[in-house]
Amino acid sequence: MNHRQLRKLGIPDPCLQAAIEAIQVAAKKNRTHHKQIKSLFQRVLAAPESYADDDTFGPFAQAVIAHRDAPVPEAADMPASHYSTWGADQIDRATRLQMDQACQLPVARGAALMADAHVGYGLPIGGVLACENAVIPYAVGVDIACRMKMSVLDLSPDTISSRAGRYQDALESETRFGVGVGHERPQSHPVLDEDWSITRITREHKGRAWKQLGTSGSGNHFVEFGLLTFEQRQAQLDLEPGQYVALLSHSGSRGVGAAVCNTYSSMAQAQLPREWAAHSRLAWLELGSDAGQAYWQAMQLMGRYAAANHEVIHRLVTRHLGAHVVATIENHHNFAWKEIHHGREVIVHRKGATPAGQDELGIIPGSMATPAYVVRGKGNEASLKSAAHGAGRRMSRRQANDRYRIQAVQGDLKAKGVTVLSAGSDEVPAAYKDIDTVMSEQQDLVEVIGRFDPRIVKMCPGNSHPRKRRRVK
């Protein structure tokens, strides 16, 4: 097992070497089965005192105890350690530990954990963290400004089945998926006329951004058609009750966003105080510093680029159909915002969390087989005005790939009225938590105003890129 796998089990960085040594000792004793080792680590983490004298895991258990009992460096005014959690019974220990570690940061001023939370890099996906005068690249995520966009179309709902081939052809012809992919003929958008020289990394990657404009990444990114239902009139959207055809997409800032994140996270890690070395994935930049300002400007540009990405996707697909857009809903869920909470300005990082300010509209998707919900925020301060960004994974991509085959699932989905044009086995519905359970856990955060049921789904084929390049938001 490598460091990344050990971290996913919830093992703190200062204990990683002791964990590696325990694996080496276990191997010599022929206790090398992966699942057995994993289970033993989880038991030691849960009750380290019970293993302190074990001849194999004793040193690791002692390291865990020492880390747990070590004094945390002082941080003036740290209410983040008392964060609220939604759907607590569905969140594993490793995810909680990641959130706890984030709340120890001296810049942390508030936090919340959403019902779809699971392990990410540094901050959990589904984690919300407010910081004072600081921004954390990995708390925004590798896919900066990953977002949802829904276009409600002027097409009759019955055409999604009676003219299914037309809808399928629009997705097959006009969308592109995968790491590094681009359109054969680069698309146009005013975002490319902006000043990309604001940072070295954005300047160097502008050509890449142009090539990938209007495309989607791998993993859980998708473009799909479905039926959107409103039970009541929606004044904000100027839509009457009824059923509509809608186009829904999930994508972000592609390769250039990842380059921005990795560049500025490396800068933050290089200047991280030694006493915070165990929190390297949460390395921060002071907002007033040159690096902090450069990242902030690059992040804002990535937000506009991600929005343009969706705009181009929807333009191409709807034009192919000959359809017109009658209403639009969209929101980021990997970003940082300057906001006022409890009377002070803070930087709110929402990594895999949907903004849910009072009356703010958002989209919370399930899986290819389950509904997405259009929601209106309630502005709950306890969650820093945030909500879940989806169902949340219940198993890792590796676990899903080992257990399922998308080809076997496609037939079952077809019988339920869902056509999957392409997807990876790591995106089967069983890999996700139940979206309705997640929604029931956050009724105090959002009001459901509409339901979107997928009918024709396109995602990145599962074998389009090497496993080692899979990304976590």
N, C-alpha and C positions, 0 to 999 in steps of 0.2 A: 504494500500500500504506500502511496506517495503522500506528500504533505497536503495536497488538495483533497484527497480522499479522507485523510485523517481530520482535516478541518471540518469537512461535511458531517463528521460524526459528533462535532461539537468539542473537539480537543483544542484547548487554547494553544496559541503559538509557543509560549514558554515551555509547554509540556510535550512538544512534538518530538524532540530528540529522545526523551525518555520513552515515548511510544514506539519509535523506530527500534530502539534497543530491546524493548519488550518483544517486538515481532521477531527480531533476530534470535533471542533466547528461545521463543516458542518454536521457531523453525528447527532449531537444534534438537528440540524434544519432539519433533514430528507433530506439532500442533499447528499445522500450516493451512488448514482449511479456511478460506476467506470468510465465510459466513460465521464460523466459530470465533475467529479472531475479532471480527466486527462485534459480535454479540458480547464477547468478554470485555471489550473496550467500553461498550455501553453500560455494562454492569458496574465496571470500576468507576465510571463517571457518576453513576447514580449513587454509589455507596463506597467511596474510596477507602474509608476506614476499615471496611471488611476485607480489603485486599492488601493492606499495608505491609503485611508479613509474608505475602505470597512470594514464592521463589522465582516466579516469572514476571508477574505484574506488580510486585511490591514497589520497586523504584518508581514506576509510572504512577501508582496510586499515591505515593508520597509527594511526587511532583504536583499532582492535582490538588492535594490538600494544601501544599505550600502556596500554590497559586490562588486558591480560593481564599485563604486566610491572610494573604499579603495585603498590607494597607494600600488603598488606592491613592495616588497622588492627589493632593488637595485641589479642589476646584471651587472657587467662590460661586455661590448661588447655583446649585445644580438640581433643579426640580425634575430634570429628565429621568432620574432614576425611579420616579414613581409614575411611570407611564401607564396608560390604560390599554387594555387588550380586548379585542372582539373575537369571538369564536375560539376561546382559549383551549377548549378540549380537542380542537382539531390542529393545534400547533405543537410541533415536536420540540424536544429539549434543545437540540442544536440551534434551532431558530431563535428560541428564547435567549440562549446564551449569546448569540450574535447581537441581539437587541440590547441585552444587559451591558455588553462590552461597549457598544456605541454610546450608551448613556453615561459611561464613565469619562468620556472625553471632556477636557476642561472647557471646551467651547459649547458643549451641549446645554440647551436651556429648556427643552421640552421634547416629548416623544409620544408615539402611539404605534400600536401594532394591529394591522388589519386582519380580518377573518380569513383571507386567502394567503397568509404569510407562509413562506418557506425559505430555506437557506439560499443566500446569494453571496456575492463577493462583498465582504465588509459589512454592509447593512443588509438585513434580510429583504427579500422581495416581499412587498407588503409592509415595509417599515417606513415610518415617517419620523424625521428628526429635525428639530429646530435648533439652529446654532446662532451664536452671537458673533457677528462680524467675521464669519468664516464660511467657506464653501468646501465640500468634500467631493472630489470627482467620483469616487466609487459609490458614494451615497446618492448621486444622480444616476449612475449606471454607465455601462459600456455603450449601450444603445441610447444615446442622449435624445430626449424628446420622443421616445417611442410613444405612439399615440393611436387613438381610435378616430375614425371618421365614418359617418353614416350619411348617405344621400338618399332622400326619399324621392322616388321617381313617379312620373305621370303615366305609369303603365298599369293595365288592369291586372289584379292579383291572379286571375285564372291563367294568364299567359305564362306564368313561371312553370306551369306543368304542360300546358297545351303547346307551348313553343320553347320547350326546355333546350332543344338543340341550339336555338338562337342565343340563349343566355350562356350556354356552355362555350359556344364559339367566341363570344365576347371576352370571356375570361382567358381562354386558351390563346387567343390571338393578341390580346392587349396587355397581359401581365407577364412579369418576369420575376423569378424567385431564385435565391441562393447567394452564397458568399461570393462577392466579386462580380456578380452578373450586372449587365447593363443593357440598354436598348441598342440595337444595331444602328439605329439613327438617333443620336442624342436629342432629347426633348428640350423644349424651351420653357422658361418661366422667369418672371422679373427678379426672383431671388438671386439669379446668377448675375444680375446687373449690380448687385450690392457690392460693398467693399470687402472682398475676401482677403485683403492684405492686412486686416486688423491683427492677425497673429501669423507667425511663420507657418504653423501647421495647417491653418485654413488656406493660406496662400498656396502651399505646396500641393494640397489635395483638391483644389478647385476643379481641375480636369477630371479627377475621379468622381467628384460629386456630380459634375455635369453628365458623365456617362451613366451614372446610377440613378439619376433623377427619374422618378416614376416607376421604380422597381421596389421589390420587397426582399427582405432577408430570409434567413432560414428559421428553424425552430418553430415558434408558435405564431409567426407572422402569416397572415392570410388575406385573401380577398374573396368575398362570398356574396351571393344573392340570397335573400330570404323574404319572409312575410312579416311585416311590422304591423302590430295591432295596438290601437289606442281605444280604450273604453270610454274616454271622455274627451271633449274638445281641448286642444292644446293651444292656448292663446299665444304662448311664446313662439310657437312654430307656425301659427295660423293654419292648423290642421284640424279637420272635423273628426269625430269618432269614426272608426272603421278600420279596414285592413288596406295596407299599401305594400307595393314592391319596394324594397330598399337594397342598396348596395353598401356593404360594410367592409372596411379594411382595417388592418392592424399592421403597422410598420413604423420605422423610425428614421434615424439620420444615416443609416447605412455605414459604409466603411470609413467615411470622413469623421463621423461621430465617434466611432471606436478609436480612431487615431487621436482625436482631441482628448478623450478620456485617458487613454494610456499615457500620453505625453505629460499631461498635467498631474496625473496621479504619481508618476515617477518623480516629478519635481517636488511634489508634496512629501513623498516618502524620503527624499534626499535631505530635507530639512526638518524631519520629524525629530523632536527631542528624544534623547536616548531612553528616558523613563517611559516613553510611550511606544517603544519598539514593537511590543506585542500587538499593537493596533495599526500595523502598517497599512492594511487595506482600508483604514479609515483616516489616513493621513489628510490633513486639511491645509488649506491656503487661507491666509488672512485676506479678507476681501479688499483691504486697502493696499495690499502689496502689489507690485508689478505683475507677479505671476497670478495672483488672485483676480486682478482686473482683466488680465488677458484671458484667463479661463472663462470668466463671467461673460465677456463679450463673445468669445467663441461659442459658449453654450447658448447664448441668445440667438446667434446666427444659425446654430444647429436646430433650434426650435423652429425658426422660420423655414429652414430647408426641409425639415421633416413635414411641416404643414404643406409645403409646396409638393413634396413627394406624393402625398395623398391626393392633393388637388390634381396632379397630372394623371395619376392612376384613374381617378374618377372621371376625368375629362376624356381619357382614351376609351374607357369601357362604355360610358354612357353614349359617346358619339358613335361607337360601333353599333350600339343598339338603336340609335336614333331616338333616344329618350331625353327628357328634360328633367332637371332637378327642381323640386318644388319646396324642399326644406333640407337643411343641413344641421348636423350635430357633430361636434368633435371636441376632443380634449387630450392633453398630454397626460402621461402617467410615469415618466422618468425625467424629472426636472427639479429645479430649485427656484423658489420664488421669494422676493422680499415681501414680508407681510407683517402686520401688527398683531401681536398676541399678548394678552395680559399687559397692555399698555407699553410694550417695547417692540422695536423693530428687530425681527429675526429672519434668518434665512431658512426657509422650510424646504427640506429635501423630501420629495415623495418618490420613493423608488418602488415602482409597481404599486402606486396608490393613486386614486382618482381625486382631483380637487372636488370638494363638496361644500362650497360656500353656500350661503342662503340663496335659494332659487337658482343656483348654478346647474346647468344641464350637463349630463355626462352619460357615458356608455360603459356598461360592465358586462363583458362577454363570458360565456360558459365554455363550451367546447364545440367541436364540429357536430355533435349530436344533441346539444342542449341549448336552451335559449340564451340570448343576450338581453340585457335589460336597459332601457332608457330610464334614467333616474334624474330626480331634482334634489339638489343638496339641501340639507337642513341647517348648515352652518354650526354644527356641534363643535364647541371649543375643545372638548375633551379629546377629540381626534385630530385637533389642529385643522378642523374643517376638511377632513379627508374621508375617503371610503376605500373599499377594496377595488382592485382594478380588474378582477376576473375571478374565476373559480379557484385558482391556485393549484399547483401540482401536489399530488399525493404520493408520487413516486418519481425518482430521478429519470432522466432520459435514458441512461444506461439500463436501468431496471425495466423500463417500458420496452426498449428495443430487445432485451433478452426474453421478455415474457410474451410479447404480442407481435403480430404481423398485420400491417395495415390492410393487406389483401384479404385477410380473413374477416376483417371488420367491415370492409366496404359493402359486402353483400348484405349484412345485417342492417347497415345504415340505409341502403337502398330500399329495403323492405319498409323502413320507417319514413320514407319520403325524402331522404338526404342523399344526394349524389356527391361523392368525393372524387374530384378529377385527379388530384395528386396530393400526397401527404407522406410524412414519415411515420414509422411505427411508434416513434416516441411521442406522437401527438394523438394517439387513440384516446377515446373518451375516458377509458378506465384509468388513465394516467392522472386524471384531474379529480379534485374534490367535487362534491355535489354543489352546483351553483345555487340551487334553491336553499340549501342549508346556509351557505355563505350569505345570501340575501336576507334570510330570516334573522341572522345574527347582527345585522346592521340596520335595523328598522329605525333606530334613533339617529342614523347618519344620513340616510337618503330615503326619498319616497319614490317608489316605482310608478312610472307614468306610461310606460309602453313595453311591449314584449316583441322581440325579434326572433323568429324561428328560422334557422339556416335551412336552405334547400339545395343550393349548389355551391360547393366549397372547393377552393383551390389553395394549396399550400406548397411549400418546397418539397420535392421528392426526397425520400429519406436517404438516398445514397449519393446526393449531389455534392457532398464535401466530406473530407476526412473527419472522423470522430473528434480528433484532438482540437479541431477548430470550432467546436460548438461553443457558443457564448452564453454567459449568464448575465442577465440584466443587472 
